[in-house]
């Protein structure tokens, strides 16, 4: 599994309520994304940063989703005028308390 931490700067004229409205509007678009296990939307009010924490089945699927020139990157740029910063991490074990599962352990 892969965890991606994505963040981008939000212009100061865009308030938290607008960011949350945008997040609610686009959230259904992440249902059924190939290889995506989970997405958490995140906001840092004090630094005007928003983004997401994603869990992917594989690096290949994450890289395909985040590809330069892709639809996802364009949507971030269109909404906020920013290019996202993406950090990818190998995730050997995931504890999921909502399903009472530990994933990735053998």
C-alpha positions as CSV (number, residue, x, y, z in Angstrom):
1,X,0.0,0.0,0.0
2,X,1.0,3.6,-0.5
3,X,0.0,6.7,1.5
4,X,0.1,10.0,-0.2
5,X,0.1,13.3,1.7
6,X,-1.1,16.0,-0.6
7,X,-1.2,19.7,0.2
8,X,-1.6,23.0,-1.6
9,X,-1.8,26.7,-0.8
10,X,-5.2,28.3,-0.7
11,X,-5.5,32.0,-1.6
12,X,-6.4,34.2,1.4
13,X,-9.6,35.4,-0.3
14,X,-11.0,31.8,-0.2
15,X,-12.5,31.1,3.2
16,X,-12.8,27.8,5.0
17,X,-16.5,27.5,4.3
18,X,-15.8,27.7,0.5
19,X,-13.1,25.1,0.8
20,X,-15.4,22.7,2.7
21,X,-18.1,23.3,0.1
22,X,-15.7,22.4,-2.6
23,X,-14.6,19.3,-0.7
24,X,-18.2,18.1,-0.2
25,X,-19.0,18.8,-3.9
26,X,-16.0,16.7,-5.2
27,X,-16.0,13.9,-2.6
28,X,-18.3,11.6,-4.6
29,X,-15.8,11.8,-7.4
30,X,-13.4,9.7,-5.3
31,X,-15.8,6.8,-4.9
32,X,-14.7,4.0,-7.2
33,X,-11.4,5.5,-8.2
34,X,-9.2,2.5,-9.3
35,X,-6.8,1.5,-6.5
36,X,-7.9,4.2,-4.0
37,X,-8.7,2.7,-0.6
38,X,-9.4,5.9,1.4
39,X,-9.2,9.6,1.1
40,X,-9.2,12.1,4.0
41,X,-9.7,15.7,3.2
42,X,-7.6,18.1,5.3
43,X,-7.4,21.8,6.1
44,X,-4.9,23.9,8.0
45,X,-6.6,27.2,8.6
46,X,-3.7,29.0,10.2
47,X,-1.4,28.4,7.1
48,X,-4.1,28.5,4.4
49,X,-3.3,25.0,3.3
50,X,-5.7,22.3,2.1
51,X,-5.2,18.8,0.7
52,X,-5.8,15.2,1.4
53,X,-4.3,12.0,2.8
54,X,-4.8,9.1,0.4
55,X,-4.3,5.4,0.9
56,X,-3.6,3.5,-2.4
57,X,-3.3,-0.2,-3.2
58,X,-0.1,0.4,-5.3
59,X,2.4,3.0,-6.3
60,X,1.4,2.5,-9.9
61,X,-2.2,3.5,-9.3
62,X,-1.2,6.5,-7.2
63,X,1.3,7.8,-9.8
64,X,-1.4,7.4,-12.6
65,X,-3.9,9.4,-10.6
66,X,-1.4,12.2,-9.8
67,X,0.1,12.4,-13.3
68,X,1.3,15.8,-14.6
69,X,-1.3,17.2,-16.9
70,X,-4.0,14.9,-15.6
71,X,-7.6,15.8,-14.7
72,X,-7.0,15.8,-10.9
73,X,-4.1,18.3,-11.1
74,X,-6.1,20.5,-13.4
75,X,-9.0,20.6,-11.0
76,X,-6.7,21.8,-8.1
77,X,-5.3,24.5,-10.3
78,X,-8.7,25.6,-11.5
79,X,-10.1,25.8,-8.0
80,X,-7.1,27.3,-6.1
81,X,-4.5,28.4,-8.7
82,X,-2.0,26.1,-7.0
83,X,0.0,23.0,-8.0
84,X,-0.2,20.4,-5.2
85,X,2.8,19.1,-3.3
86,X,2.7,15.3,-3.1
87,X,4.7,13.1,-0.8
88,X,4.4,9.3,-1.2
89,X,5.2,6.7,1.5
90,X,5.2,3.0,1.5
91,X,2.5,1.7,3.9
92,X,3.4,-1.8,5.0
93,X,0.6,-2.0,7.7
94,X,-2.6,-0.1,8.1
95,X,-4.8,-0.3,11.3
96,X,-8.4,0.3,10.3
97,X,-10.5,0.6,13.5
98,X,-13.7,1.2,11.5
99,X,-13.6,-2.3,10.2
100,X,-11.5,-3.8,13.0
101,X,-8.9,-4.9,10.6
102,X,-5.1,-4.8,10.3
103,X,-4.2,-4.7,6.6
104,X,-0.9,-5.6,5.1
105,X,0.3,-7.8,7.8
106,X,0.9,-11.4,6.9
